[in-house]
Amino acid sequence: MKKLITILVVFISALTFAQDQYKTGMQKAFGFWGEGKIIEASNLFERISTAEIDNWLPAYYAAQVNTVASFGEKDKEKLVKQLEKAQEFVDIAKAISPNNPEIIIQQAMIHTAYVVFDGASYGMTLSPEIVALYQKALAIAPDNPRVVFSKAEWDMGSAKYFGQDTAPYCKEVERALELFANFKPESEFHPNWGKDRAEMIAKDCGK
């Protein structure tokens, strides 16, 4: 009996230590990201992902760091390198957590970064894929505020590009804000972004 108790204590201690390491590592990676240290953040999320083989979150954030950094990038070689890195991590996250709406949105964001960079080269091929991804995410999680908002923002951008009315999508942004108000992430590291941008877009609606 004493031997069993000892084994349990050792196991629980090891598990607690691993959880503490994970938490510390993730906090440090987010700190790098907040300081604009993209490479350091990406590399740390990657190392955490290697250790946390059943956890999709580190790979998801490694993909997101590289994707967000690509918006506004003017150097095509750098942009493609970042987005290829993002795609690598999204594929890892998808393998761990298939049909996850948060990961589906991240995939759509990677495609969107290409389209924003060069619509003439990427728009025709990637735009239909982006639409399909948002429709898939919405079917899985119709009340996820990031799904609703991200789809609305894409639809709004497409409407502006083709000179169409954006009012219907403004309503979806407002709906997303209602969902954000009641949304609670599963943990401190689960996706919880989007509300600030949704509020910004909502203010511009109707202008």
C-alpha positions in Angstrom: 0.0 0.0 0.0 2.8 2.4 0.9 4.5 1.6 -2.4 1.3 2.5 -4.3 0.9 5.7 -2.4 4.6 6.6 -3.2 4.0 5.9 -6.9 0.9 8.1 -6.9 2.7 10.9 -5.1 5.6 10.8 -7.6 3.1 10.7 -10.6 1.1 13.7 -9.3 4.3 15.6 -8.6 5.6 15.0 -12.1 2.2 15.9 -13.6 2.1 19.2 -11.6 5.7 20.0 -12.6 4.9 19.4 -16.3 1.8 21.6 -16.0 3.8 24.4 -14.3 6.4 24.2 -17.1 3.7 24.4 -19.7 2.1 27.4 -18.0 5.4 29.2 -17.6 6.4 28.5 -21.2 3.2 29.7 -22.6 3.2 32.9 -20.6 6.8 33.6 -21.7 5.9 33.0 -25.4 2.9 35.4 -25.1 5.3 37.9 -23.5 7.7 37.6 -26.5 4.7 38.1 -28.8 3.5 41.2 -26.9 7.0 42.7 -27.2 7.0 42.1 -30.9 9.6 39.4 -30.8 8.0 37.2 -33.4 10.8 34.7 -34.0 11.3 34.2 -30.3 7.6 33.7 -29.7 7.2 31.3 -32.7 10.3 29.3 -31.6 9.0 28.9 -28.0 5.5 27.9 -29.1 7.1 25.4 -31.3 9.2 23.9 -28.5 6.2 23.7 -26.3 4.3 22.0 -29.1 7.0 19.4 -29.4 6.7 18.6 -25.7 2.8 18.8 -25.6 2.1 16.3 -28.3 -1.6 16.0 -27.5 -2.2 19.8 -27.0 -3.2 21.8 -30.1 -2.8 25.2 -28.5 1.0 25.8 -28.8 1.0 24.9 -32.5 -2.1 27.0 -33.0 -0.4 30.1 -31.5 2.8 29.4 -33.4 0.7 29.5 -36.6 -1.1 32.7 -35.4 2.1 34.5 -34.5 3.5 34.0 -38.0 0.1 34.8 -39.7 -0.5 38.0 -37.9 3.1 39.2 -38.6 2.4 38.6 -42.3 -0.4 41.1 -42.6 1.2 44.3 -43.9 4.4 42.6 -44.9 5.8 44.0 -48.2 8.6 41.5 -48.8 7.1 38.5 -50.7 10.0 36.2 -49.7 9.6 37.0 -46.0 5.8 36.8 -46.2 5.8 33.4 -47.9 8.3 32.1 -45.4 6.2 33.2 -42.5 3.0 31.8 -44.0 4.6 28.5 -44.8 5.7 28.3 -41.2 2.2 29.1 -40.1 0.8 26.4 -42.4 3.2 23.8 -40.9 1.9 24.6 -37.4 -1.7 24.6 -38.5 -1.3 21.2 -40.0 0.1 20.0 -36.6 -2.8 21.5 -34.7 -5.3 20.0 -37.2 -3.8 16.5 -36.7 -4.3 16.8 -32.9 -7.7 18.4 -33.0 -9.6 17.8 -36.3 -12.6 19.9 -37.2 -11.8 22.5 -34.5 -13.4 25.8 -35.5 -10.6 27.8 -34.0 -8.1 26.0 -36.1 -10.3 26.3 -39.2 -10.4 30.1 -38.7 -6.6 30.1 -38.4 -6.4 28.3 -41.7 -8.7 30.9 -43.3 -6.5 33.7 -41.9 -3.4 32.2 -43.6 -5.2 32.2 -46.9 -6.4 35.7 -46.3 -2.9 36.9 -45.7 -1.9 35.7 -49.1 -5.0 37.4 -50.7 -4.4 40.7 -48.9 -0.7 40.7 -50.1 -1.6 40.0 -53.7 -5.2 39.7 -54.6 -4.5 39.4 -58.3 -2.3 36.3 -57.8 -4.1 34.6 -55.0 -7.7 35.9 -54.9 -9.2 33.6 -57.6 -7.8 30.4 -56.1 -7.9 31.1 -52.3 -11.1 33.2 -51.9 -13.4 30.2 -52.5 -11.4 28.2 -50.0 -11.7 30.9 -47.4 -15.5 31.1 -47.9 -15.8 27.3 -47.6 -13.7 27.3 -44.4 -15.8 30.0 -42.8 -19.0 28.1 -43.7 -17.5 24.9 -42.3 -16.5 26.6 -39.0 -20.0 28.3 -38.8 -21.7 24.9 -39.2 -19.6 23.4 -36.4 -19.8 26.4 -34.0 -22.5 28.8 -35.0 -22.3 30.6 -31.6 -18.5 31.0 -31.5 -17.9 34.8 -31.5 -14.6 34.5 -33.5 -16.3 32.3 -36.1 -19.2 34.8 -36.5 -17.0 37.9 -36.5 -14.2 36.5 -38.7 -16.7 35.4 -41.4 -18.5 38.7 -41.2 -15.3 40.6 -41.6 -14.3 38.5 -44.6 -17.8 39.0 -46.2 -17.6 42.7 -45.5 -14.3 43.0 -47.2 -15.5 41.1 -50.2 -18.6 43.3 -50.4 -16.5 46.4 -50.3 -14.3 45.1 -53.0 -17.2 44.4 -55.3 -19.1 47.6 -54.4 -21.9 45.9 -52.6 -23.8 46.8 -49.4 -22.0 45.9 -46.2 -25.0 46.5 -43.9 -26.0 42.8 -43.6 -22.5 42.0 -42.3 -22.6 44.9 -39.8 -25.5 43.1 -38.2 -23.3 39.9 -38.0 -20.6 42.0 -36.3 -23.1 43.2 -33.7 -24.2 39.6 -33.2 -20.6 38.6 -32.6 -20.2 41.3 -30.0 -23.2 39.9 -28.2 -21.6 36.4 -28.3 -18.3 37.9 -27.1 -20.0 39.4 -24.0 -21.0 35.9 -22.8 -18.0 33.9 -24.1 -15.7 32.1 -21.6 -12.6 30.4 -22.9 -11.9 26.8 -21.6 -8.6 27.9 -20.1 -6.4 30.9 -19.8 -4.6 29.8 -23.0 -7.6 29.0 -25.2 -8.5 31.5 -27.9 -10.1 34.6 -26.5 -9.2 37.2 -29.2 -11.4 39.3 -31.5 -13.6 41.4 -29.3 -11.5 44.6 -29.6 -11.4 44.4 -33.4 -15.1 43.6 -33.6 -15.8 46.7 -31.5 -13.6 48.8 -33.9 -15.4 47.4 -37.0 -18.8 48.0 -35.4 -18.0 51.7 -34.9 -17.2 52.1 -38.6 -20.4 50.3 -39.7 -22.8 52.6 -41.4 -20.3 55.3 -42.1 
